[in-house]
Amino acid sequence: MQPAAEQREPADASGSVISQLPAQLGDRLRQYYSEVVEIDPGSRLGGVLERLSAALDAAESDRQVPGAFKDDLLGMVPRLRRYAMSLAYDSSEADDLVQLTLLKAWEHRERFQAGTSLVAWLFTILRNGFINGRRKRRYEVPDPNGLHAAALTEPAGQDHALRLQEVQAALDGLEPPHREALMLVAIEGLPYEAAAAVLGCPPGTVKSRVSRARDRLTRALGEA
Protein backbone atom coordinates (compact mmCIF):
# COMPACT_ATOMS: atom_id res chain seq x y z
CA MET A 1 0.00 0.00 0.00
CA GLN A 2 1.28 3.47 -0.84
CA PRO A 3 1.78 6.05 1.94
CA ALA A 4 -1.32 8.15 2.43
CA ALA A 5 0.52 11.37 1.61
CA GLU A 6 1.66 9.97 -1.71
CA GLN A 7 -1.87 9.00 -2.71
CA ARG A 8 -3.09 12.59 -2.66
CA GLU A 9 -3.57 13.97 -6.14
CA PRO A 10 -1.88 17.37 -6.63
CA ALA A 11 -4.17 20.20 -7.63
CA ASP A 12 -2.19 20.97 -10.82
CA ALA A 13 -1.85 17.39 -12.06
CA SER A 14 -3.87 17.74 -15.26
CA GLY A 15 -2.50 18.58 -18.67
CA SER A 16 1.02 18.37 -20.07
CA VAL A 17 3.61 17.92 -17.34
CA ILE A 18 6.39 19.50 -19.36
CA SER A 19 4.22 22.59 -19.89
CA GLN A 20 3.84 22.86 -16.11
CA LEU A 21 7.60 22.92 -15.60
CA PRO A 22 9.45 26.23 -15.58
CA ALA A 23 10.46 26.90 -19.18
CA GLN A 24 14.22 26.55 -18.62
CA LEU A 25 13.82 23.35 -16.61
CA GLY A 26 11.62 21.82 -19.30
CA ASP A 27 14.22 22.66 -21.95
CA ARG A 28 17.04 21.16 -19.89
CA LEU A 29 15.13 17.92 -19.33
CA ARG A 30 14.48 17.62 -23.06
CA GLN A 31 18.19 18.13 -23.75
CA TYR A 32 19.22 15.58 -21.14
CA TYR A 33 16.77 12.99 -22.39
CA SER A 34 17.39 13.61 -26.08
CA GLU A 35 17.53 10.72 -28.54
CA VAL A 36 20.20 8.14 -27.76
CA VAL A 37 23.11 7.55 -30.09
CA GLU A 38 22.74 5.40 -33.16
CA ILE A 39 22.90 1.63 -32.70
CA ASP A 40 26.06 -0.06 -33.94
CA PRO A 41 24.96 -2.72 -36.49
CA GLY A 42 27.86 -4.89 -35.31
CA SER A 43 26.76 -4.86 -31.68
CA ARG A 44 24.70 -7.58 -30.03
CA LEU A 45 21.64 -5.35 -30.08
CA GLY A 46 22.27 -4.52 -33.72
CA GLY A 47 22.38 -8.23 -34.54
CA VAL A 48 19.15 -8.86 -32.64
CA LEU A 49 17.43 -6.05 -34.52
CA GLU A 50 18.53 -7.48 -37.87
CA ARG A 51 17.24 -10.97 -37.02
CA LEU A 52 14.06 -9.62 -35.48
CA SER A 53 13.36 -7.50 -38.55
CA ALA A 54 13.59 -10.56 -40.80
CA ALA A 55 11.37 -12.59 -38.46
CA LEU A 56 8.77 -9.80 -38.36
CA ASP A 57 8.74 -9.60 -42.14
CA ALA A 58 7.93 -13.30 -42.32
CA ALA A 59 5.33 -13.02 -39.54
CA GLU A 60 3.56 -10.14 -41.27
CA SER A 61 3.52 -12.09 -44.54
CA ASP A 62 1.88 -15.00 -42.74
CA ARG A 63 -0.46 -12.61 -40.89
CA GLN A 64 0.89 -13.73 -37.53
CA VAL A 65 1.12 -10.13 -36.38
CA PRO A 66 -1.03 -7.06 -37.15
CA GLY A 67 -0.05 -4.87 -40.07
CA ALA A 68 2.56 -2.22 -39.24
CA PHE A 69 3.51 -4.13 -36.07
CA LYS A 70 7.10 -4.38 -37.30
CA ASP A 71 7.47 -0.66 -37.94
CA ASP A 72 5.80 0.23 -34.66
CA LEU A 73 7.92 -2.20 -32.65
CA LEU A 74 11.28 -1.29 -34.20
CA GLY A 75 10.35 2.38 -34.10
CA MET A 76 10.16 2.08 -30.32
CA VAL A 77 13.82 1.09 -29.96
CA PRO A 78 15.17 4.62 -29.30
CA ARG A 79 12.56 5.20 -26.60
CA LEU A 80 13.23 1.78 -25.09
CA ARG A 81 16.95 2.56 -24.92
CA ARG A 82 16.25 5.94 -23.32
CA TYR A 83 13.96 4.38 -20.70
CA ALA A 84 16.43 1.54 -20.08
CA MET A 85 19.26 4.05 -19.54
CA SER A 86 17.14 5.98 -17.05
CA LEU A 87 16.74 2.78 -15.03
CA ALA A 88 20.12 1.10 -15.42
CA TYR A 89 22.55 4.05 -15.77
CA ASP A 90 24.78 1.71 -17.78
CA SER A 91 24.78 1.52 -21.57
CA SER A 92 25.62 -2.20 -21.76
CA GLU A 93 22.92 -3.17 -19.30
CA ALA A 94 20.47 -0.84 -21.05
CA ASP A 95 21.06 -2.49 -24.41
CA ASP A 96 20.70 -5.91 -22.77
CA LEU A 97 17.34 -4.77 -21.38
CA VAL A 98 16.21 -3.56 -24.80
CA GLN A 99 17.32 -6.85 -26.35
CA LEU A 100 15.40 -8.82 -23.70
CA THR A 101 12.33 -6.63 -24.20
CA LEU A 102 12.31 -7.11 -27.98
CA LEU A 103 12.74 -10.87 -27.66
CA LYS A 104 9.96 -11.07 -25.06
CA ALA A 105 7.73 -8.96 -27.29
CA TRP A 106 8.40 -11.33 -30.18
CA GLU A 107 7.85 -14.42 -28.01
CA HIS A 108 4.55 -13.10 -26.67
CA ARG A 109 3.45 -11.17 -29.77
CA GLU A 110 0.06 -12.88 -29.76
CA ARG A 111 -0.69 -11.24 -26.41
CA PHE A 112 -0.51 -7.75 -27.82
CA GLN A 113 -3.92 -6.43 -28.78
CA ALA A 114 -4.07 -4.09 -31.76
CA GLY A 115 -5.40 -0.71 -30.72
CA THR A 116 -3.90 -0.83 -27.23
CA SER A 117 -0.78 1.04 -26.12
CA LEU A 118 2.33 -0.59 -27.53
CA VAL A 119 4.45 1.88 -25.55
CA ALA A 120 2.96 0.85 -22.20
CA TRP A 121 3.19 -2.85 -23.10
CA LEU A 122 6.87 -2.64 -24.03
CA PHE A 123 7.80 -0.41 -21.10
CA THR A 124 6.14 -2.87 -18.73
CA ILE A 125 8.16 -5.74 -20.21
CA LEU A 126 11.38 -3.72 -19.94
CA ARG A 127 10.72 -2.59 -16.38
CA ASN A 128 9.89 -6.12 -15.25
CA GLY A 129 13.12 -7.33 -16.84
CA PHE A 130 15.08 -4.65 -14.99
CA ILE A 131 13.48 -5.44 -11.63
CA ASN A 132 14.00 -9.18 -12.04
CA GLY A 133 17.63 -8.64 -12.99
CA ARG A 134 18.29 -6.46 -9.97
CA ARG A 135 16.66 -8.99 -7.68
CA LYS A 136 19.12 -11.56 -8.96
CA ARG A 137 22.23 -9.40 -8.80
CA ARG A 138 21.45 -7.15 -5.82
CA TYR A 139 23.72 -4.27 -6.78
CA GLU A 140 23.44 -0.78 -8.17
CA VAL A 141 25.51 0.50 -11.08
CA PRO A 142 27.11 3.87 -10.20
CA ASP A 143 27.75 6.67 -12.65
CA PRO A 144 30.81 8.35 -11.08
CA ASN A 145 32.00 10.46 -13.99
CA GLY A 146 28.86 11.40 -15.85
CA LEU A 147 29.10 8.36 -18.11
CA HIS A 148 25.33 7.99 -18.04
CA ALA A 149 24.82 11.39 -19.64
CA ALA A 150 27.62 10.72 -22.12
CA ALA A 151 26.13 7.41 -23.22
CA LEU A 152 22.60 8.76 -23.36
CA THR A 153 23.23 11.58 -25.82
CA GLU A 154 25.51 12.63 -28.60
CA PRO A 155 28.84 14.21 -27.52
CA ALA A 156 28.35 17.84 -26.49
CA GLY A 157 30.49 20.91 -25.97
CA GLN A 158 32.04 21.56 -22.57
CA ASP A 159 29.46 24.08 -21.37
CA HIS A 160 26.60 21.92 -22.60
CA ALA A 161 28.12 18.85 -20.95
CA LEU A 162 28.36 20.70 -17.65
CA ARG A 163 24.71 21.67 -17.87
CA LEU A 164 23.78 18.06 -18.55
CA GLN A 165 25.79 16.95 -15.54
CA GLU A 166 23.89 19.45 -13.39
CA VAL A 167 20.61 17.95 -14.59
CA GLN A 168 21.97 14.46 -13.98
CA ALA A 169 22.96 15.34 -10.42
CA ALA A 170 19.49 16.76 -9.77
CA LEU A 171 17.82 13.66 -11.24
CA ASP A 172 20.08 11.41 -9.18
CA GLY A 173 18.87 13.26 -6.09
CA LEU A 174 15.29 12.20 -6.73
CA GLU A 175 13.85 9.11 -5.13
CA PRO A 176 13.77 6.35 -7.80
CA PRO A 177 9.94 6.09 -7.87
CA HIS A 178 9.66 9.86 -8.41
CA ARG A 179 12.33 9.92 -11.11
CA GLU A 180 10.74 7.02 -12.98
CA ALA A 181 7.28 8.60 -12.87
CA LEU A 182 8.71 11.85 -14.24
CA MET A 183 10.48 9.94 -17.00
CA LEU A 184 7.37 8.10 -18.14
CA VAL A 185 4.98 11.04 -18.00
CA ALA A 186 7.02 14.17 -18.68
CA ILE A 187 9.62 12.76 -21.06
CA GLU A 188 7.93 9.77 -22.72
CA GLY A 189 4.52 11.43 -22.77
CA LEU A 190 2.51 8.55 -21.29
CA PRO A 191 -0.90 9.49 -19.85
CA TYR A 192 -1.07 9.07 -16.09
CA GLU A 193 -3.24 5.99 -16.48
CA ALA A 194 -0.76 4.31 -18.84
CA ALA A 195 2.18 5.19 -16.60
CA ALA A 196 0.26 3.79 -13.64
CA ALA A 197 -0.20 0.51 -15.52
CA VAL A 198 3.56 0.31 -16.16
CA LEU A 199 4.45 1.14 -12.56
CA GLY A 200 1.69 -0.95 -10.99
CA CYS A 201 0.21 1.83 -8.86
CA PRO A 202 -2.86 4.10 -8.94
CA PRO A 203 -2.87 7.09 -11.33
CA GLY A 204 -3.14 9.43 -8.34
CA THR A 205 0.14 8.07 -7.02
CA VAL A 206 1.83 8.74 -10.36
CA LYS A 207 0.53 12.31 -10.37
CA SER A 208 1.82 12.87 -6.85
CA ARG A 209 5.25 11.44 -7.70
CA VAL A 210 5.55 13.59 -10.81
CA SER A 211 4.56 16.69 -8.86
CA ARG A 212 7.12 15.96 -6.15
CA ALA A 213 9.84 15.29 -8.74
CA ARG A 214 9.02 18.50 -10.59
CA ASP A 215 9.15 20.59 -7.43
CA ARG A 216 12.41 19.07 -6.24
CA LEU A 217 14.08 19.53 -9.63
CA THR A 218 12.96 23.13 -9.74
CA ARG A 219 14.58 23.76 -6.35
CA ALA A 220 17.74 21.77 -7.11
CA LEU A 221 18.40 23.53 -10.42
CA GLY A 222 17.35 26.96 -9.23
CA GLU A 223 14.76 27.27 -11.99
CA ALA A 224 11.79 29.51 -11.30
Summary of the structure (lengths in Angstrom):
residues: 224
radius of gyration: 18.0
end to end distance: 33.7
largest distance: 55.9
contacts: 659
relative contact order: 0.16
helix: 69%
strand: 0%
